[in-house]
Amino acid sequence: MVSVLILAPRLRCIMPTMPWPELAALLAFATAIAFTPGPNTTLAAALAANHGLRHALRFVVGVPVGWGALLLGCALGLGALLEGLPLLRGAVKWVGLAYMLWLAWKLAGSATLAQAGAAPARGLDIGFWQGVVLQFVNIKAWMAALLVSAGWIATAEGFWLRVAVVLPVMMAYGLASNLTYALIGSALRGWLAQGARLLWFNRALSLVLVATALWMARL
């Protein structure tokens, strides 16, 4: 609700393109899909906690760029291609699951801030392009993109006008959510530096990634 109130004054100009009830539904959906914990936000928090906020910003920016490209692709028919080819859908899902499990294993191997900051062989260190690519092997991201495309872009005339409204909104929410989680991770760095707290923090987040992968395997 706070996000809706903040963005509302800047979105008055799009009223001819999208009625307020439809826009409010889009903002509510964007808030739910962006700010609930998932692989993107988990990794943003982990990167900032292990490497610092500045280092994590590469991934934080890569996520909305990849998500925007995926959403545009779905609006142009890429999603229909995925739905129409079960083998392709299965390949995307299982490659994504394997990648998330690999990320979880890398994250669980970071035991201290010094080790994580040095980017060791077993430590988690991903950047902009990994953030972009992750969206295309994340079946949850595909489902969200398909829902947004079908519900807010392909429902009326003025395709490109609706793209011009929906795409920036969804990308802005993607950036805001991952930046929020990165700020939380960065704020915890001092506390995590004591004892084995970082190790258990990383292992807890790696379990979140594993749980997400197992949930996605059922989709």
Phi and psi in degrees as GROMACS dihedral restraints (atoms count N, CA, C in turn):
[ dihedral_restraints ]
;  ai    aj    ak    al  type     phi  dphi    fc
    3     4     5     6     1   -61.4    20    10
    4     5     6     7     1   -41.9    20    10
    6     7     8     9     1   -61.1    20    10
    7     8     9    10     1   -40.0    20    10
    9    10    11    12     1   -62.4    20    10
   10    11    12    13     1   -44.2    20    10
   12    13    14    15     1   -65.6    20    10
   13    14    15    16     1   -36.9    20    10
   15    16    17    18     1   -68.9    20    10
   16    17    18    19     1   -42.2    20    10
   18    19    20    21     1   -83.1    20    10
   19    20    21    22     1   -19.6    20    10
   21    22    23    24     1   -55.9    20    10
   22    23    24    25     1   -48.2    20    10
   24    25    26    27     1   -59.6    20    10
   25    26    27    28     1   -30.3    20    10
   27    28    29    30     1   -83.6    20    10
   28    29    30    31     1    -9.4    20    10
   30    31    32    33     1  -107.9    20    10
   31    32    33    34     1     9.5    20    10
   33    34    35    36     1   -64.9    20    10
   34    35    36    37     1   -29.9    20    10
   36    37    38    39     1   -68.2    20    10
   37    38    39    40     1   -14.2    20    10
   39    40    41    42     1   -96.1    20    10
   40    41    42    43     1     5.7    20    10
   42    43    44    45     1   -53.6    20    10
   43    44    45    46     1   -41.6    20    10
   45    46    47    48     1   -62.7    20    10
   46    47    48    49     1   -26.5    20    10
   48    49    50    51     1   -85.9    20    10
   49    50    51    52     1   -38.6    20    10
   51    52    53    54     1  -142.3    20    10
   52    53    54    55     1   119.8    20    10
   54    55    56    57     1   -60.1    20    10
   55    56    57    58     1   154.5    20    10
   57    58    59    60     1   -57.5    20    10
   58    59    60    61     1   -43.1    20    10
   60    61    62    63     1   -60.0    20    10
   61    62    63    64     1   -37.9    20    10
   63    64    65    66     1   -69.8    20    10
   64    65    66    67     1   -39.8    20    10
   66    67    68    69     1   -64.8    20    10
   67    68    69    70     1   -42.7    20    10
   69    70    71    72     1   -61.4    20    10
   70    71    72    73     1   -38.6    20    10
   72    73    74    75     1   -64.8    20    10
   73    74    75    76     1   -39.3    20    10
   75    76    77    78     1   -63.0    20    10
   76    77    78    79     1   -45.2    20    10
   78    79    80    81     1   -65.2    20    10
   79    80    81    82     1   -38.2    20    10
   81    82    83    84     1   -65.2    20    10
   82    83    84    85     1   -43.2    20    10
   84    85    86    87     1   -63.9    20    10
   85    86    87    88     1   -43.4    20    10
   87    88    89    90     1   -61.9    20    10
   88    89    90    91     1   -39.7    20    10
   90    91    92    93     1   -62.8    20    10
   91    92    93    94     1   -45.5    20    10
   93    94    95    96     1   -66.1    20    10
   94    95    96    97     1   -45.5    20    10
   96    97    98    99     1   -74.1    20    10
   97    98    99   100     1   -30.1    20    10
   99   100   101   102     1   -85.8    20    10
  100   101   102   103     1   -39.6    20    10
  102   103   104   105     1   -96.1    20    10
  103   104   105   106     1   -11.7    20    10
  105   106   107   108     1   -72.8    20    10
  106   107   108   109     1   144.9    20    10
  108   109   110   111     1   -58.9    20    10
  109   110   111   112     1   139.8    20    10
  111   112   113   114     1  -159.8    20    10
  112   113   114   115     1  -173.5    20    10
  114   115   116   117     1   -61.4    20    10
  115   116   117   118     1   -38.6    20    10
  117   118   119   120     1   -64.6    20    10
  118   119   120   121     1   -51.9    20    10
  120   121   122   123     1   -67.7    20    10
  121   122   123   124     1   -35.4    20    10
  123   124   125   126     1   -62.0    20    10
  124   125   126   127     1   -45.7    20    10
  126   127   128   129     1   -69.1    20    10
  127   128   129   130     1   -35.7    20    10
  129   130   131   132     1   -61.5    20    10
  130   131   132   133     1   -44.9    20    10
  132   133   134   135     1   -65.0    20    10
  133   134   135   136     1   -41.9    20    10
  135   136   137   138     1   -65.5    20    10
  136   137   138   139     1   -43.4    20    10
  138   139   140   141     1   -63.3    20    10
  139   140   141   142     1   -43.1    20    10
  141   142   143   144     1   -67.8    20    10
  142   143   144   145     1   -37.4    20    10
  144   145   146   147     1   -68.1    20    10
  145   146   147   148     1   -37.1    20    10
  147   148   149   150     1   -86.2    20    10
  148   149   150   151     1   -37.8    20    10
  150   151   152   153     1  -116.2    20    10
  151   152   153   154     1   -12.2    20    10
  153   154   155   156     1   101.3    20    10
  154   155   156   157     1   158.9    20    10
  156   157   158   159     1   -63.7    20    10
  157   158   159   160     1   -43.1    20    10
  159   160   161   162     1   -59.8    20    10
  160   161   162   163     1   -41.5    20    10
  162   163   164   165     1   -66.8    20    10
  163   164   165   166     1   -37.2    20    10
  165   166   167   168     1   -73.2    20    10
  166   167   168   169     1   -19.8    20    10
  168   169   170   171     1   -61.5    20    10
  169   170   171   172     1   -28.3    20    10
  171   172   173   174     1   -60.3    20    10
  172   173   174   175     1   -47.3    20    10
  174   175   176   177     1   -68.6    20    10
  175   176   177   178     1   -41.3    20    10
  177   178   179   180     1   -58.3    20    10
  178   179   180   181     1   -39.7    20    10
  180   181   182   183     1   -76.1    20    10
  181   182   183   184     1   -34.7    20    10
  183   184   185   186     1   -64.4    20    10
  184   185   186   187     1   -32.9    20    10
  186   187   188   189     1   -61.6    20    10
  187   188   189   190     1   -54.4    20    10
  189   190   191   192     1   -65.5    20    10
  190   191   192   193     1   -29.9    20    10
  192   193   194   195     1   -64.8    20    10
  193   194   195   196     1   -47.2    20    10
  195   196   197   198     1   -64.7    20    10
  196   197   198   199     1   -41.6    20    10
  198   199   200   201     1   -63.4    20    10
  199   200   201   202     1   -41.2    20    10
  201   202   203   204     1   -63.0    20    10
  202   203   204   205     1   -41.7    20    10
  204   205   206   207     1   -64.7    20    10
  205   206   207   208     1   -39.9    20    10
  207   208   209   210     1   -65.3    20    10
  208   209   210   211     1   -44.9    20    10
  210   211   212   213     1   -62.0    20    10
  211   212   213   214     1   -44.1    20    10
  213   214   215   216     1   -63.2    20    10
  214   215   216   217     1   -40.7    20    10
  216   217   218   219     1   -62.0    20    10
  217   218   219   220     1   -42.5    20    10
  219   220   221   222     1   -64.3    20    10
  220   221   222   223     1   -38.9    20    10
  222   223   224   225     1   -65.4    20    10
  223   224   225   226     1   -29.3    20    10
  225   226   227   228     1   -89.7    20    10
  226   227   228   229     1    -0.5    20    10
  228   229   230   231     1   117.6    20    10
  229   230   231   232     1    -4.7    20    10
  231   232   233   234     1   -64.4    20    10
  232   233   234   235     1   -35.4    20    10
  234   235   236   237     1   -64.7    20    10
  235   236   237   238     1   -39.1    20    10
  237   238   239   240     1   -63.8    20    10
  238   239   240   241     1   -36.6    20    10
  240   241   242   243     1   -63.0    20    10
  241   242   243   244     1   -42.2    20    10
  243   244   245   246     1   -63.9    20    10
  244   245   246   247     1   -43.3    20    10
  246   247   248   249     1   -67.4    20    10
  247   248   249   250     1   -31.6    20    10
  249   250   251   252     1   -83.1    20    10
  250   251   252   253     1   -12.8    20    10
  252   253   254   255     1  -121.0    20    10
  253   254   255   256     1    93.0    20    10
  255   256   257   258     1   -56.3    20    10
  256   257   258   259     1   -34.7    20    10
  258   259   260   261     1   -65.3    20    10
  259   260   261   262     1   -40.2    20    10
  261   262   263   264     1   -66.8    20    10
  262   263   264   265     1   -42.8    20    10
  264   265   266   267     1   -60.4    20    10
  265   266   267   268     1   -43.3    20    10
  267   268   269   270     1   -64.3    20    10
  268   269   270   271     1   -39.2    20    10
  270   271   272   273     1   -64.2    20    10
  271   272   273   274     1   -43.9    20    10
  273   274   275   276     1   -60.8    20    10
  274   275   276   277     1   -44.8    20    10
  276   277   278   279     1   -63.8    20    10
  277   278   279   280     1   -48.5    20    10
  279   280   281   282     1   -75.4    20    10
  280   281   282   283     1   -32.3    20    10
  282   283   284   285     1   -65.0    20    10
  283   284   285   286     1   -41.6    20    10
  285   286   287   288     1   -63.0    20    10
  286   287   288   289     1   -42.4    20    10
  288   289   290   291     1   -63.4    20    10
  289   290   291   292     1   -43.6    20    10
  291   292   293   294     1   -62.7    20    10
  292   293   294   295     1   -39.9    20    10
  294   295   296   297     1   -65.6    20    10
  295   296   297   298     1   -41.1    20    10
  297   298   299   300     1   -65.9    20    10
  298   299   300   301     1   -39.7    20    10
  300   301   302   303     1   -66.0    20    10
  301   302   303   304     1   -36.6    20    10
  303   304   305   306     1   -65.5    20    10
  304   305   306   307     1   -42.6    20    10
  306   307   308   309     1   -61.6    20    10
  307   308   309   310     1   -40.2    20    10
  309   310   311   312     1   -62.0    20    10
  310   311   312   313     1   -42.0    20    10
  312   313   314   315     1   -65.0    20    10
  313   314   315   316     1   -41.5    20    10
  315   316   317   318     1   -64.0    20    10
  316   317   318   319     1   -41.7    20    10
  318   319   320   321     1   -64.7    20    10
  319   320   321   322     1   -41.7    20    10
  321   322   323   324     1   -65.1    20    10
  322   323   324   325     1   -17.1    20    10
  324   325   326   327     1   -86.2    20    10
  325   326   327   328     1    -4.1    20    10
  327   328   329   330     1   -90.4    20    10
  328   329   330   331     1   114.5    20    10
  330   331   332   333     1  -104.0    20    10
  331   332   333   334     1   -26.7    20    10
  333   334   335   336     1  -138.5    20    10
  334   335   336   337     1   158.5    20    10
  336   337   338   339     1   -61.5    20    10
  337   338   339   340     1   -39.2    20    10
  339   340   341   342     1   -63.1    20    10
  340   341   342   343     1   -42.5    20    10
  342   343   344   345     1   -65.6    20    10
  343   344   345   346     1   -44.6    20    10
  345   346   347   348     1   -65.8    20    10
  346   347   348   349     1   -40.6    20    10
  348   349   350   351     1   -65.0    20    10
  349   350   351   352     1   -29.1    20    10
  351   352   353   354     1   -81.0    20    10
  352   353   354   355     1    -4.0    20    10
  354   355   356   357     1    53.4    20    10
  355   356   357   358     1    62.5    20    10
  357   358   359   360     1   -71.3    20    10
  358   359   360   361     1   175.0    20    10
  360   361   362   363     1   -60.9    20    10
  361   362   363   364     1   -35.0    20    10
  363   364   365   366     1   -95.3    20    10
  364   365   366   367     1    -3.4    20    10
  366   367   368   369     1   -83.6    20    10
  367   368   369   370     1   159.1    20    10
  369   370   371   372     1   -84.6    20    10
  370   371   372   373     1   123.7    20    10
  372   373   374   375     1  -151.3    20    10
  373   374   375   376     1    95.2    20    10
  375   376   377   378     1  -123.7    20    10
  376   377   378   379     1   154.2    20    10
  378   379   380   381     1  -129.9    20    10
  379   380   381   382     1  -146.9    20    10
  381   382   383   384     1   -60.0    20    10
  382   383   384   385     1   -53.6    20    10
  384   385   386   387     1   -67.9    20    10
  385   386   387   388     1   -32.6    20    10
  387   388   389   390     1   -64.6    20    10
  388   389   390   391     1   -37.0    20    10
  390   391   392   393     1   -63.9    20    10
  391   392   393   394     1   -37.1    20    10
  393   394   395   396     1   -68.1    20    10
  394   395   396   397     1   -52.1    20    10
  396   397   398   399     1   -64.3    20    10
  397   398   399   400     1   -35.0    20    10
  399   400   401   402     1   -56.0    20    10
  400   401   402   403     1   -32.6    20    10
  402   403   404   405     1   -66.3    20    10
  403   404   405   406     1   -32.3    20    10
  405   406   407   408     1   -82.2    20    10
  406   407   408   409     1   -12.3    20    10
  408   409   410   411     1  -115.5    20    10
  409   410   411   412     1    16.7    20    10
  411   412   413   414     1  -107.8    20    10
  412   413   414   415     1   103.8    20    10
  414   415   416   417     1   -63.0    20    10
  415   416   417   418     1   -28.6    20    10
  417   418   419   420     1   -64.2    20    10
  418   419   420   421     1   -40.7    20    10
  420   421   422   423     1   -65.7    20    10
  421   422   423   424     1   -39.4    20    10
  423   424   425   426     1   -60.6    20    10
  424   425   426   427     1   -46.4    20    10
  426   427   428   429     1   -62.2    20    10
  427   428   429   430     1   -42.3    20    10
  429   430   431   432     1   -64.1    20    10
  430   431   432   433     1   -42.8    20    10
  432   433   434   435     1   -63.7    20    10
  433   434   435   436     1   -40.0    20    10
  435   436   437   438     1   -64.4    20    10
  436   437   438   439     1   -40.5    20    10
  438   439   440   441     1   -64.8    20    10
  439   440   441   442     1   -44.8    20    10
  441   442   443   444     1   -65.5    20    10
  442   443   444   445     1   -42.9    20    10
  444   445   446   447     1   -62.3    20    10
  445   446   447   448     1   -45.5    20    10
  447   448   449   450     1   -73.2    20    10
  448   449   450   451     1   -34.4    20    10
  450   451   452   453     1   -87.3    20    10
  451   452   453   454     1   -26.7    20    10
  453   454   455   456     1  -129.8    20    10
  454   455   456   457     1   -12.6    20    10
  456   457   458   459     1  -108.8    20    10
  457   458   459   460     1   -47.0    20    10
  459   460   461   462     1   -94.1    20    10
  460   461   462   463     1    18.9    20    10
  462   463   464   465     1   -97.2    20    10
  463   464   465   466     1    -9.2    20    10
  465   466   467   468     1  -154.5    20    10
  466   467   468   469     1   176.5    20    10
  468   469   470   471     1   -71.5    20    10
  469   470   471   472     1   169.0    20    10
  471   472   473   474     1    79.1    20    10
  472   473   474   475     1    52.5    20    10
  474   475   476   477     1   -54.5    20    10
  475   476   477   478     1   -53.0    20    10
  477   478   479   480     1   -72.0    20    10
  478   479   480   481     1   -28.5    20    10
  480   481   482   483     1   -64.7    20    10
  481   482   483   484     1   -40.6    20    10
  483   484   485   486     1   -70.1    20    10
  484   485   486   487     1   -38.1    20    10
  486   487   488   489     1   -59.3    20    10
  487   488   489   490     1   -41.4    20    10
  489   490   491   492     1   -65.0    20    10
  490   491   492   493     1   -22.2    20    10
  492   493   494   495     1   -91.1    20    10
  493   494   495   496     1   -52.2    20    10
  495   496   497   498     1   -70.6    20    10
  496   497   498   499     1   -42.7    20    10
  498   499   500   501     1   -60.5    20    10
  499   500   501   502     1   -50.8    20    10
  501   502   503   504     1   -62.8    20    10
  502   503   504   505     1   -36.6    20    10
  504   505   506   507     1   -62.2    20    10
  505   506   507   508     1   -48.3    20    10
  507   508   509   510     1   -67.3    20    10
  508   509   510   511     1   -37.6    20    10
  510   511   512   513     1   -67.7    20    10
  511   512   513   514     1   -39.0    20    10
  513   514   515   516     1   -63.5    20    10
  514   515   516   517     1   -42.0    20    10
  516   517   518   519     1   -65.6    20    10
  517   518   519   520     1   -39.0    20    10
  519   520   521   522     1   -61.6    20    10
  520   521   522   523     1   -42.3    20    10
  522   523   524   525     1   -66.3    20    10
  523   524   525   526     1   -45.7    20    10
  525   526   527   528     1   -63.3    20    10
  526   527   528   529     1   -42.2    20    10
  528   529   530   531     1   -67.5    20    10
  529   530   531   532     1   -45.5    20    10
  531   532   533   534     1   -69.8    20    10
  532   533   534   535     1   -34.1    20    10
  534   535   536   537     1   -66.2    20    10
  535   536   537   538     1   -38.9    20    10
  537   538   539   540     1   -60.5    20    10
  538   539   540   541     1   -47.8    20    10
  540   541   542   543     1   -65.7    20    10
  541   542   543   544     1   -35.5    20    10
  543   544   545   546     1   -66.1    20    10
  544   545   546   547     1   -39.2    20    10
  546   547   548   549     1   -63.0    20    10
  547   548   549   550     1   -38.7    20    10
  549   550   551   552     1   -64.3    20    10
  550   551   552   553     1   -45.8    20    10
  552   553   554   555     1   -61.3    20    10
  553   554   555   556     1   -41.9    20    10
  555   556   557   558     1   -64.0    20    10
  556   557   558   559     1   -39.0    20    10
  558   559   560   561     1   -65.7    20    10
  559   560   561   562     1   -21.8    20    10
  561   562   563   564     1   -88.4    20    10
  562   563   564   565     1    -4.3    20    10
  564   565   566   567     1   -57.6    20    10
  565   566   567   568     1   -44.8    20    10
  567   568   569   570     1   -62.0    20    10
  568   569   570   571     1   -42.4    20    10
  570   571   572   573     1   -68.7    20    10
  571   572   573   574     1   -37.3    20    10
  573   574   575   576     1   -72.6    20    10
  574   575   576   577     1   -18.3    20    10
  576   577   578   579     1   -70.8    20    10
  577   578   579   580     1   -12.2    20    10
  579   580   581   582     1   -90.6    20    10
  580   581   582   583     1   125.6    20    10
  582   583   584   585     1    60.4    20    10
  583   584   585   586     1  -138.4    20    10
  585   586   587   588     1   -99.8    20    10
  586   587   588   589     1    21.3    20    10
  588   589   590   591     1   -62.3    20    10
  589   590   591   592     1   -40.6    20    10
  591   592   593   594     1   -63.4    20    10
  592   593   594   595     1   -40.2    20    10
  594   595   596   597     1   -58.3    20    10
  595   596   597   598     1   -48.3    20    10
  597   598   599   600     1   -72.1    20    10
  598   599   600   601     1   -32.0    20    10
  600   601   602   603     1   -63.1    20    10
  601   602   603   604     1   -47.8    20    10
  603   604   605   606     1   -63.6    20    10
  604   605   606   607     1   -39.3    20    10
  606   607   608   609     1   -68.3    20    10
  607   608   609   610     1   -35.4    20    10
  609   610   611   612     1   -65.2    20    10
  610   611   612   613     1   -43.8    20    10
  612   613   614   615     1   -68.0    20    10
  613   614   615   616     1   -33.9    20    10
  615   616   617   618     1   -65.0    20    10
  616   617   618   619     1   -34.3    20    10
  618   619   620   621     1   -67.0    20    10
  619   620   621   622     1   -34.6    20    10
  621   622   623   624     1   -61.8    20    10
  622   623   624   625     1   -42.3    20    10
  624   625   626   627     1   -64.2    20    10
  625   626   627   628     1   -41.9    20    10
  627   628   629   630     1   -63.1    20    10
  628   629   630   631     1   -44.3    20    10
  630   631   632   633     1   -62.4    20    10
  631   632   633   634     1   -39.9    20    10
  633   634   635   636     1   -63.8    20    10
  634   635   636   637     1   -41.6    20    10
  636   637   638   639     1   -63.0    20    10
  637   638   639   640     1   -41.9    20    10
  639   640   641   642     1   -66.2    20    10
  640   641   642   643     1   -37.6    20    10
  642   643   644   645     1   -65.3    20    10
  643   644   645   646     1   -42.3    20    10
  645   646   647   648     1   -66.5    20    10
  646   647   648   649     1   -28.4    20    10
  648   649   650   651     1   -64.0    20    10
  649   650   651   652     1   -20.9    20    10
  651   652   653   654     1   -89.6    20    10
  652   653   654   655     1    -7.0    20    10
